[in-house]
Structure formats: structure tokens, C-alpha cells
Amino acid sequence: MPRYDRKEHLKEIHSKRKALTTEKVKQAIKKLMKSNNAINFNSVAIEAGVSKATLYNNKDIREQISTLRSTTPLAYNKQQAKFDLNDNNKDAVIDSLRRRIKKLEEENKELRNNLKVAYSDYYKNV
């Protein structure tokens, strides 16, 4: 009966896990490149299902993502569209917010008056 070596077993498990993680990251990078999405640590971590710390701690993966990040253009998404406001859009947003504030202030005033009426009715009955 061969003797069980725990250290060897742990090394074997660690190497298998590392290989699996590397393969998942490579597949995620390929998928992001195919879909023309931005390649950065966050997107790769989400796509591969690994932590960002894993990506940063693995030197080869970190270098690969860093070079790809600097060479690929950023994908235009909805969040970036929020920041692409020109002066006309900004004015429209400001006007919209002012109208909303005014409406909320009127509603607040009406509710306060309703509350005063309700308190007066309550104290009359008490």
C-alpha cells in the first residue's frame, strides 16, 4: 500500500486549479475580444468568474490584460453616454430637475397642510 503524501496531493490540486483558472481567463479574454467589449481587469474577472486579486497576482495574466487594455479601444456603453452631455443637453436636464423639484415642493406643502388638518381633527376629538 503506497503511503499517502498530503503535500504532494495539495501541490497537485493547486496546479490543477491554477491551470483551470488560467484557461477560464483565456477563454474570457477571447470572448471579450470577439464581442468587441472593453478588456480590463473588472470585465475579465466578471466574465471568467474569478476575483480581480487572482488576475493581479498572476504575473502572466496581469501583463496580458494590461497590454490588451492599452491596445483595445474602450467600448462605448450606456454609462459613458451619460457623461457625453453637451450644453443643450445639460440645460434640458437642469430644467427638468428644476420642474421636478418644484413639483415635489408643492406636493410636500400640500401634505404638510393635510397633516395639520388631520392633527386638528384628532385633537378636537380628544
Salt bridges, closest charged atoms under 4 A:
GLU12 OE2 - LYS16 NZ 3.25
GLU47 OE2 - LYS31 NZ 3.18
